[in-house]
Amino acid sequence: MAAVLGISGLYHDAAAALVVDGVVVAAMQQERFSRVKNDAALPKDAAFACLKWGDLRPSDLDSVVYYEQPFQKLERILLSSLRGFPRSLRQFPRAIRSQLADKLWVLDSISELLDVPRSRVHAVGHHEAHAASAFFVSPYERAAVLTLDGVGEDITTAIWLGNGNTLTPVATTAWPQSLGLFYAAMTAWTGFSVLEGEYKLMGLSAWGTARYRERIDRVLRLQSTGEFELDLSYFDQFNDTELGFGKRLEQLLGPRRQPNAPWDLRVSEDQHYADVAATVQQVTEEAILGLARRAQRETGASNLCLAGGVALNALANARLAKESGFARIFVQPAAGDAGGALGAAILGSIVRGDARPEPLTTAALGLPAKAAEAVELAQQLGLSTRRLQDPASTTASLLSEGKVVAFVQGRFEFGPRALGQRSLLARPDSAETCTRLNAVVKERESFRPFAPSVLASACGTYFDMEPNDMTPFMTTVAVARNDAPHPLGAVVHRDGTSRLQTVTAKSASSLHAVLNGRLALGEAPVVLNTSLNGRGEPIVASASDAIAFLLSHQVDALVLEDVLVNKPL
């Protein structure tokens, strides 16, 4: 038996993943255990949870693989700081302290953390880990692979050719030329938090008009070859790693929006930010499309895999499906840094001679919630509980009554999307539901959309596409059909699109049963599906997390495995 543990961490969204004999056994993010959103700490809890699920001890591991080369990272920081002198002078001591304090010696730290010999701890390249996380769990024997993020070591973008058990590098883009830097800087300029607010910028873009193209084209120049170039004078990557943009960008577009200020898109100032967001999204999509076409030219592949944080841009992925020329596209559901742990584990497994894993059909790679724990805790807190003969049918009935249901089933998901294991479900028909959830339950901006989950067999009835390799993981969008037999007002965004999830019994069995239950009631086999977490919180993992969510948020019921939990009347 060959057992390999992959680790990502110390930058953001730390995770661990376990691969045994070429089989993906588990993959979990540290935030689900620490309850710290995007927790960057070395993922001790996630690592030991993976091992426990696989019935292994650290001594059973053949290798532990970290998702980045720490000395190459240090070299990039040193060279970047020297090139940016004297502008980099303020950031340099902080960057070097951070790198030398824990990140440079991370392999030794992992050895101590897990109590495994240092000789068994290895590192792979950041973008290689991203590429492996996508291609080796894709359904393709041969594919172009495109990895896009802020930066890994000194690379921001890479094109690979995946073929069987191999990944061959084709082309790279070096820091600081980075789509991730561009989108993150624009996220910060719009008043959102970097590494968390990029989804907000994408959602805001639908409320604007792309009327600032001439200005944004000065910032990010696209070339006919598929390459891109940032005008670095608009950025401040040397001095301000939290914002990323400089004063010149504010001179071009206006002052940064104040973080956490209430939004009112009827006001011209906020509409201005929406218009810039629309332009940024448009240019980003075209940049990714250009890179994809270049990848096709240089690899000759008919399929495409994507990973890296930028690959979670669902609007861009939809354009790729329509305009890139690739026959099929797969996006790793945990495309950000968390997914690097999975890629690292797979690379370590393949090096040992194992076959690549089977194609990924579900993101349910975490731990299950325990019904007995939920009952005991609920009773201690004075909540009513009831065992259900048919949890899916009960959930479907509650939704039909207009209830909002916290739905906790099976192993929690790997990645940022709730896909039916840790979901908040509601009816999809009324826009009022969307308003209520944004304002009262999720406590977030009113312009942000909610996603639908639909029976895969009914997808074409409600949306303008059939299921594809992205739809099970909610990494693309589709246009809702005007002639759909039921209204979908709560799950269609202002631009007419929905970031949909298609559901089968294999991908999310419990949610599949709920959708069939709605169909049996004569209703649309569609639900509003959003992540089971509050503002600034990670998605729920355990039974105690779910009970805490029920008590602290205005939802109507919790269905955890076969237990119905209600608040006192």
Phi and psi in degrees as a GROMACS rama.xvg file:
@    title "Ramachandran Plot"
@    xaxis  label "Phi"
@    yaxis  label "Psi"
@TYPE xy
-111.619  121.37  ALA-2
-119.96  126.107  ALA-3
-128.829  130.911  VAL-4
-107.077  127.131  LEU-5
-98.9403  144.07  GLY-6
-132.305  132.913  ILE-7
-124.622  150.365  SER-8
165.032  174.249  GLY-9
79.4426  -2.47719  LEU-10
-119.838  -62.8234  TYR-11
-167.187  155.55  HIS-12
55.6751  58.0995  ASP-13
-68.4701  149.584  ALA-14
-157.235  166.704  ALA-15
-134.005  149.698  ALA-16
-143.286  141.71  ALA-17
-118.496  127.236  LEU-18
-122.592  125.38  VAL-19
-123.581  122.048  VAL-20
50.6526  40.6553  ASP-21
78.7433  7.76107  GLY-22
-108.634  129.936  VAL-23
-75.2302  108.963  VAL-24
-87.8736  -41.3712  VAL-25
-161.391  153.748  ALA-26
-154.234  124.766  ALA-27
-145.216  146.697  MET-28
-93.8826  144.618  GLN-29
-63.2509  -32.611  GLN-30
-59.1066  -28.5528  GLU-31
-67.3745  -21.5266  ARG-32
-100.495  -42.5877  PHE-33
-78.5075  -21.7597  SER-34
65.251  26.8806  ARG-35
-108.425  117.002  VAL-36
-57.3141  130.462  LYS-37
56.1303  35.2385  ASN-38
-51.1901  127.913  ASP-39
-99.055  -6.97067  ALA-40
-63.6027  153.865  ALA-41
-52.5696  129.937  LEU-42
-82.0263  68.5406  PRO-43
-61.5386  -48.3219  LYS-44
-63.0929  -44.9638  ASP-45
-64.4041  -39.1833  ALA-46
-63.3628  -47.5585  ALA-47
-71.1136  -28.381  PHE-48
-66.7895  -41.1531  ALA-49
-60.9708  -45.5784  CYS-50
-63.2223  -42.5183  LEU-51
-63.4354  -41.5091  LYS-52
-63.7965  -35.2569  TRP-53
-85.4659  4.24714  GLY-54
55.9056  46.0205  ASP-55
-126.146  158.242  LEU-56
-109.262  161.562  ARG-57
-54.7593  -34.4887  PRO-58
-66.8076  -16.4789  SER-59
-80.7481  -12.6616  ASP-60
-74.3094  132.68  LEU-61
-78.3767  -33.3335  ASP-62
-159.953  156.626  SER-63
-122.064  130.562  VAL-64
-122.603  122.665  VAL-65
-89.79  149.025  TYR-66
-87.6994  13.4532  TYR-67
-156.949  153.314  GLU-68
-94.4815  105.468  GLN-69
-64.397  -35.2057  PRO-70
-73.2792  -32.8692  PHE-71
-67.2125  -34.4954  GLN-72
-63.5746  -45.6531  LYS-73
-60.9768  -42.5131  LEU-74
-59.7175  -42.4293  GLU-75
-64.0704  -41.7372  ARG-76
-63.8625  -42.2415  ILE-77
-64.329  -48.8248  LEU-78
-65.7434  -40.3967  LEU-79
-64.0186  -40.0287  SER-80
-66.6692  -40.8597  SER-81
-65.2807  -40.5976  LEU-82
-67.8374  -29.2449  ARG-83
-90.4275  0.0141462  GLY-84
-63.1739  137.179  PHE-85
-91.8677  0.438022  PRO-86
-61.7896  -28.3802  ARG-87
-84.3981  -0.173778  SER-88
-59.4821  -39.4829  LEU-89
-70.0589  -37.4228  ARG-90
-81.725  -26.534  GLN-91
-54.2224  -52.0935  PHE-92
-59.5116  -40.1383  PRO-93
-65.3022  -43.6435  ARG-94
-64.249  -43.928  ALA-95
-68.0425  -42.5768  ILE-96
-56.9388  -45.5234  ARG-97
-62.2448  -44.6216  SER-98
-69.3174  -40.6625  GLN-99
-78.4217  -25.2362  LEU-100
-67.5188  -48.3832  ALA-101
-140.724  -28.2004  ASP-102
-75.4827  -34.3931  LYS-103
-67.956  -33.9714  LEU-104
-103.979  30.3013  TRP-105
-63.8876  -33.7299  VAL-106
-66.0197  -36.5962  LEU-107
-66.8888  -39.1861  ASP-108
-63.7223  -40.4625  SER-109
-64.5412  -40.8448  ILE-110
-57.9799  -45.2764  SER-111
-69.9242  -40.9937  GLU-112
-59.4719  -42.3371  LEU-113
-98.8529  -7.09778  LEU-114
58.4574  50.0294  ASP-115
-119.273  151.138  VAL-116
-58.1497  141.035  PRO-117
-59.0409  -28.2183  ARG-118
-66.4778  -16.2472  SER-119
-95.3101  -1.24702  ARG-120
-103.343  125.831  VAL-121
-132.235  172.859  HIS-122
-134.305  150.127  ALA-123
-126.999  168.734  VAL-124
-69.616  146.255  GLY-125
-58.0193  -51.2598  HIS-126
-74.5377  -26.0527  HIS-127
-65.4794  -40.313  GLU-128
-63.4569  -43.0327  ALA-129
-58.9035  -48.0916  HIS-130
-61.7186  -42.3148  ALA-131
-64.3172  -37.5732  ALA-132
-64.0051  -25.802  SER-133
-94.2348  -54.3731  ALA-134
-67.7557  -44.5614  PHE-135
-74.0264  -11.875  PHE-136
-111.204  8.78946  VAL-137
-80.69  166.536  SER-138
-84.6514  13.902  PRO-139
-107.486  139.618  TYR-140
-80.8186  -29.0026  GLU-141
-142.165  133.955  ARG-142
-163.421  152.472  ALA-143
-76.341  145.264  ALA-144
-126.688  129.105  VAL-145
-119.716  121.504  LEU-146
-115.741  129.878  THR-147
-139.135  124.72  LEU-148
-155.873  -165.229  ASP-149
-67.518  -62.1907  GLY-150
-170.031  144.588  VAL-151
-133.5  122.664  GLY-152
51.0867  -107.971  GLU-153
-121.457  14.7142  ASP-154
-114.451  138.594  ILE-155
-112.581  -25.261  THR-156
-146.051  140.85  THR-157
-147.343  146.219  ALA-158
-113.537  134.654  ILE-159
-130.487  160.835  TRP-160
-114.467  117.325  LEU-161
-96.0701  131.844  GLY-162
-147.542  108.534  ASN-163
62.6202  -115.345  GLY-164
-100.531  15.8385  ASN-165
-124.164  151.606  THR-166
-126.176  124.452  LEU-167
-115.818  123.913  THR-168
-68.3383  138.858  PRO-169
-114.449  -45.0393  VAL-170
-157.641  151.7  ALA-171
-137.654  157.587  THR-172
-119.497  131.587  THR-173
-95.3484  150.491  ALA-174
-57.5575  142.433  TRP-175
-97.956  16.6885  PRO-176
-74.3158  102.468  GLN-177
-147.96  121.16  SER-178
-65.2345  -34.6507  LEU-179
-63.0831  -42.2373  GLY-180
-61.5423  -44.1168  LEU-181
-59.2238  -51.7756  PHE-182
-69.1657  -36.5086  TYR-183
-66.4579  -42.0206  ALA-184
-62.8986  -40.9084  ALA-185
-70.3227  -31.2584  MET-186
-62.1418  -46.1694  THR-187
-66.069  -40.0377  ALA-188
-62.3202  -31.857  TRP-189
-80.1365  -2.75649  THR-190
97.5097  7.05318  GLY-191
-99.4331  162.77  PHE-192
-81.2249  133.435  SER-193
-65.1906  143.684  VAL-194
74.0556  1.16454  LEU-195
-137.02  -30.7381  GLU-196
-94.9605  1.80642  GLY-197
-60.2967  -35.509  GLU-198
-64.2826  -34.2785  TYR-199
-67.2827  -41.5457  LYS-200
-61.1331  -42.2774  LEU-201
-63.8366  -42.6584  MET-202
-66.3982  -38.2829  GLY-203
-64.9964  -30.7919  LEU-204
-58.7502  -29.6029  SER-205
-68.3076  -18.4753  ALA-206
-92.3081  0.19769  TRP-207
-118.624  176.464  GLY-208
-118.094  133.54  THR-209
-76.7238  70.7351  ALA-210
-102.716  8.23759  ARG-211
-113.828  30.6582  TYR-212
-61.6471  -40.0017  ARG-213
-62.1412  -37.2117  GLU-214
-73.6273  -44.6506  ARG-215
-67.3959  -30.6901  ILE-216
-63.9744  -22.3307  ASP-217
-72.6118  -30.573  ARG-218
-81.8855  -45.3434  VAL-219
-126.639  110.67  LEU-220
-98.8957  125.605  ARG-221
-97.7612  141.005  LEU-222
-114.113  153.187  GLN-223
-64.9094  -19.3051  SER-224
-77.5038  -8.49124  THR-225
97.9506  -6.78628  GLY-226
-84.1509  168.494  GLU-227
-140.482  161.772  PHE-228
-144.499  124.281  GLU-229
-83.8941  139.582  LEU-230
-83.7473  102.703  ASP-231
-68.2214  -11.3199  LEU-232
-67.6759  -16.7121  SER-233
-88.623  -4.09281  TYR-234
-117.559  162.515  PHE-235
-135.447  48.6795  ASP-236
-65.4963  -16.5071  GLN-237
-83.9417  -32.2737  PHE-238
-108.14  -25.3448  ASN-239
-136.979  87.6427  ASP-240
-73.1756  -14.9382  THR-241
-82.6208  -36.151  GLU-242
-98.2058  -45.9545  LEU-243
86.0904  -25.2537  GLY-244
-102.901  160.638  PHE-245
-113.068  -176.913  GLY-246
-64.023  -29.9434  LYS-247
-66.2327  -32.0278  ARG-248
-66.1073  -39.1383  LEU-249
-68.3947  -31.9672  GLU-250
-66.5763  -32.2757  GLN-251
-78.7962  -41.4663  LEU-252
-113.866  -9.87646  LEU-253
105.049  170.255  GLY-254
-66.9729  152.953  PRO-255
-58.9636  141.087  ARG-256
-71.2913  141.362  ARG-257
-67.5634  127.471  GLN-258
-60.1322  142.418  PRO-259
68.8447  5.78173  ASN-260
-71.3497  141.44  ALA-261
-60.0651  146.211  PRO-262
-97.9733  139.571  TRP-263
-146.374  98.8644  ASP-264
-74.7727  0.727777  LEU-265
-81.5521  -12.2199  ARG-266
-92.6673  136.586  VAL-267
-61.3868  -34.9134  SER-268
-62.3853  -43.7241  GLU-269
-72.0821  -33.2482  ASP-270
-63.8917  -32.3999  GLN-271
-59.8177  -45.4394  HIS-272
-65.334  -35.7612  TYR-273
-65.5433  -38.8405  ALA-274
-66.5153  -40.0787  ASP-275
-64.9538  -42.7324  VAL-276
-58.2948  -41.8448  ALA-277
-62.3303  -39.5142  ALA-278
-69.5621  -43.3331  THR-279
-60.1527  -44.201  VAL-280
-62.867  -42.7285  GLN-281
-60.4211  -47.5468  GLN-282
-66.1633  -39.668  VAL-283
-61.6623  -44.8675  THR-284
-58.8456  -43.2524  GLU-285
-68.291  -34.7269  GLU-286
-65.0173  -44.8998  ALA-287
-66.3806  -39.3653  ILE-288
-62.0379  -42.1767  LEU-289
-62.2365  -40.6061  GLY-290
-65.8057  -39.4271  LEU-291
-65.0853  -42.1183  ALA-292
-64.5957  -37.1322  ARG-293
-64.1753  -41.18  ARG-294
-60.9955  -38.4168  ALA-295
-67.5037  -42.4992  GLN-296
-61.7201  -41.3144  ARG-297
-86.1735  -16.5934  GLU-298
-110.178  -25.9109  THR-299
71.1175  11.0418  GLY-300
-80.0465  152.889  ALA-301
-99.9754  -8.69131  SER-302
-120.097  155.257  ASN-303
-132.767  136.715  LEU-304
-117.785  143.889  CYS-305
-130.448  144.574  LEU-306
-153.079  173.974  ALA-307
98.8851  154.192  GLY-308
-55.744  -36.3347  GLY-309
-65.9904  -23.751  VAL-310
-69.4858  -9.33932  ALA-311
-84.7116  6.59801  LEU-312
-78.4848  96.3867  ASN-313
-64.8923  -32.9676  ALA-314
-65.2748  -43.1168  LEU-315
-64.0527  -39.0097  ALA-316
-64.0035  -35.4694  ASN-317
-65.427  -39.7662  ALA-318
-64.9441  -38.4235  ARG-319
-58.7238  -43.604  LEU-320
-61.3444  -33.8192  ALA-321
-89.0152  -32.0281  LYS-322
-122.37  -10.11  GLU-323
-79.0738  -23.1443  SER-324
92.8774  -5.39374  GLY-325
-76.47  143.356  PHE-326
-72.0269  -39.9005  ALA-327
-141.732  148.767  ARG-328
-135.247  136.46  ILE-329
-126.074  131.272  PHE-330
-117.951  124.563  VAL-331
-59.859  125.975  GLN-332
-63.6507  -28.215  PRO-333
-107.382  62.4056  ALA-334
-68.9862  -21.8014  ALA-335
-74.7488  -157.615  GLY-336
-62.4299  -29.4407  ASP-337
-56.8719  -41.9194  ALA-338
-63.3046  -22.4704  GLY-339
-59.8756  -30.4835  GLY-340
-64.007  -41.3513  ALA-341
-65.3038  -45.738  LEU-342
-60.6813  -40.961  GLY-343
-62.6116  -42.4123  ALA-344
-64.4701  -42.1042  ALA-345
-65.5714  -42.7927  ILE-346
-60.6476  -41.9769  LEU-347
-64.0661  -34.9577  GLY-348
-69.9115  -43.8873  SER-349
-65.8844  -37.8103  ILE-350
-59.0434  -32.5279  VAL-351
-82.2654  0.895171  ARG-352
100.207  3.10034  GLY-353
-75.1644  155.468  ASP-354
-71.6922  157.443  ALA-355
-65.5339  154.938  ARG-356
-64.9139  164.581  PRO-357
-67.4082  155.725  GLU-358
-55.6747  141.733  PRO-359
-74.0978  122.321  LEU-360
-112.847  -11.0107  THR-361
-148.785  150.2  THR-362
-95.9591  6.25476  ALA-363
-78.9392  80.8725  ALA-364
-118.82  8.00522  LEU-365
-95.9917  -148.244  GLY-366
-100.867  150.535  LEU-367
-79.2286  156.739  PRO-368
-88.6431  145.814  ALA-369
-98.5988  119.807  LYS-370
-62.5813  -39.7593  ALA-371
-61.9222  -39.1488  ALA-372
-64.3955  -39.4623  GLU-373
-64.2881  -43.3022  ALA-374
-63.0482  -47.433  VAL-375
-61.9495  -46.0132  GLU-376
-68.02  -41.0887  LEU-377
-61.4793  -41.8504  ALA-378
-66.9609  -36.8268  GLN-379
-62.8359  -30.6484  GLN-380
-94.7938  3.81275  LEU-381
78.3047  22.5453  GLY-382
-92.3313  149.459  LEU-383
-85.2451  141.197  SER-384
-131.446  151.754  THR-385
-149.706  131.106  ARG-386
-75.6008  137.206  ARG-387
-108.902  136.039  LEU-388
-72.8475  -36.6053  GLN-389
-137.544  84.5117  ASP-390
-57.2637  -36.82  PRO-391
-66.7854  -43.0969  ALA-392
-65.0068  -41.7749  SER-393
-62.3929  -43.8797  THR-394
-61.163  -44.5006  THR-395
-59.8707  -40.2018  ALA-396
-67.0294  -41.5818  SER-397
-61.4288  -42.5863  LEU-398
-63.9067  -38.6927  LEU-399
-61.7572  -30.6449  SER-400
-81.0706  -0.725017  GLU-401
89.0433  13.2896  GLY-402
-78.8551  153.483  LYS-403
-103.477  123.539  VAL-404
-119.469  126.913  VAL-405
-79.9404  124.327  ALA-406
-121.414  113.765  PHE-407
-125.31  111.306  VAL-408
-140.931  133.472  GLN-409
63.3528  -153.992  GLY-410
-79.983  137.95  ARG-411
-69.9622  158.501  PHE-412
-76.3252  153.775  GLU-413
-100.005  123.306  PHE-414
113.071  179.769  GLY-415
-84.7264  -5.66882  PRO-416
-101.633  136.276  ARG-417
-83.6647  122.824  ALA-418
-122.431  27.2142  LEU-419
110.825  -3.83653  GLY-420
-98.84  -35.6304  GLN-421
-135.977  71.7387  ARG-422
-119.011  155.629  SER-423
-108.105  118.787  LEU-424
-111.065  146.38  LEU-425
-154.144  170.268  ALA-426
-64.039  147.643  ARG-427
-94.744  -1.30309  PRO-428
-87.1286  -31.8239  ASP-429
-108.776  131.992  SER-430
-63.9188  -23.2299  ALA-431
-63.0736  -32.2424  GLU-432
-63.1133  -42.5904  THR-433
-59.7456  -45.3138  CYS-434
-61.6698  -44.4726  THR-435
-63.161  -46.0748  ARG-436
-64.8919  -42.2103  LEU-437
-63.58  -45.172  ASN-438
-79.3261  -41.6829  ALA-439
-104.15  -42.2725  VAL-440
-90.8474  -56.5057  VAL-441
-83.7826  -19.497  LYS-442
52.2691  56.4271  GLU-443
-134.473  -179.919  ARG-444
-62.3233  140.826  GLU-445
-67.3537  -20.5688  SER-446
-82.8168  -5.63187  PHE-447
-81.1201  135.794  ARG-448
-87.0977  167.187  PRO-449
-115.879  152.908  PHE-450
-98.6573  149.926  ALA-451
-98.276  146.098  PRO-452
-110.229  131.18  SER-453
-132.612  143.777  VAL-454
-54.6663  130.429  LEU-455
-56.236  -36.3521  ALA-456
-69.7341  -17.7586  SER-457
-108.203  5.12461  ALA-458
-55.1933  -49.8662  CYS-459
-65.1768  -18.2913  GLY-460
-74.1754  -30.1747  THR-461
-110.563  -19.674  TYR-462
-135.34  162.301  PHE-463
-84.9938  27.0343  ASP-464
-147.717  159.153  MET-465
-94.2832  162.618  GLU-466
-55.399  141.848  PRO-467
-134.054  -170.087  ASN-468
-72.3627  -12.4385  ASP-469
-95.5681  -30.2049  MET-470
-64.3163  -29.5237  THR-471
-63.9546  -20.1454  PRO-472
-112.355  9.48211  PHE-473
60.5468  42.9324  MET-474
-113.06  16.5879  THR-475
-148.283  173.834  THR-476
-123.517  159.993  VAL-477
-139.124  156.03  ALA-478
-84.9637  132.239  VAL-479
-72.568  141.106  ALA-480
-77.9017  135.962  ARG-481
-70.238  -24.5811  ASN-482
-99.0188  19.0187  ASP-483
-61.1905  144.837  ALA-484
-70.2018  -13.6888  PRO-485
-135.784  148.578  HIS-486
-70.4346  149.264  PRO-487
-131.168  39.8421  LEU-488
-60.8137  -24.3078  GLY-489
-84.413  -11.9715  ALA-490
-126.926  14.3466  VAL-491
-113.664  124.904  VAL-492
-77.0499  172.915  HIS-493
-58.5643  -30.6248  ARG-494
-87.8758  7.75183  ASP-495
85.7485  2.04217  GLY-496
-99.8375  162.754  THR-497
-138.645  135.632  SER-498
-85.417  84.64  ARG-499
-88.0258  156.701  LEU-500
-118.529  124.734  GLN-501
-93.6694  137.257  THR-502
-119.877  131.236  VAL-503
-123.918  169.568  THR-504
-63.6905  -27.7535  ALA-505
-78.5351  -36.3576  LYS-506
-81.3588  -36.5571  SER-507
-158.651  85.0731  ALA-508
-63.615  -40.9749  SER-509
-69.3536  -42.5152  SER-510
-66.3899  -36.0786  LEU-511
-58.3193  -42.0125  HIS-512
-66.848  -37.4512  ALA-513
-63.016  -44.1083  VAL-514
-64.0303  -39.2164  LEU-515
-66.2411  -33.2028  ASN-516
-64.4641  -38.8909  GLY-517
-66.425  -38.485  ARG-518
-62.1519  -40.288  LEU-519
-64.842  -25.3073  ALA-520
-86.2194  3.1303  LEU-521
80.6356  19.2107  GLY-522
-111.386  170.995  GLU-523
-63.1031  135.678  ALA-524
-77.8611  53.2931  PRO-525
-137.353  141.624  VAL-526
-133.158  152.769  VAL-527
-73.2779  127.768  LEU-528
-130.262  114.316  ASN-529
-129.631  164.187  THR-530
-69.2195  144.684  SER-531
-85.7947  79.0583  LEU-532
-160.081  154.333  ASN-533
-94.5732  -176.263  GLY-534
-58.8434  124.772  ARG-535
74.4294  8.74256  GLY-536
-106.773  150.268  GLU-537
-70.1826  163.208  PRO-538
-64.5908  143.808  ILE-539
-53.7957  142.255  VAL-540
-116.997  -58.677  ALA-541
-98.5285  175.019  SER-542
-62.9037  -40.6302  ALA-543
-65.7234  -36.5724  SER-544
-60.0628  -43.0806  ASP-545
-66.2938  -41.7349  ALA-546
-63.7234  -41.8771  ILE-547
-61.918  -40.0382  ALA-548
-63.2071  -44.3567  PHE-549
-58.3648  -42.1012  LEU-550
-73.4025  -27.7706  LEU-551
-102.334  -1.49945  SER-552
-133.274  153.655  HIS-553
-85.4317  71.5268  GLN-554
-114.444  162.559  VAL-555
-92.4345  -28.3204  ASP-556
-162.736  161.35  ALA-557
-123.065  126.089  LEU-558
-111.534  106.974  VAL-559
-115.555  109.918  LEU-560
53.3101  -115.075  GLU-561
-107.669  25.0816  ASP-562
-116.258  130.458  VAL-563
-100.515  123.941  LEU-564
-116.636  128.081  VAL-565
-123.026  150.397  ASN-566
-74.8967  157.502  LYS-567
-63.5101  144.629  PRO-568
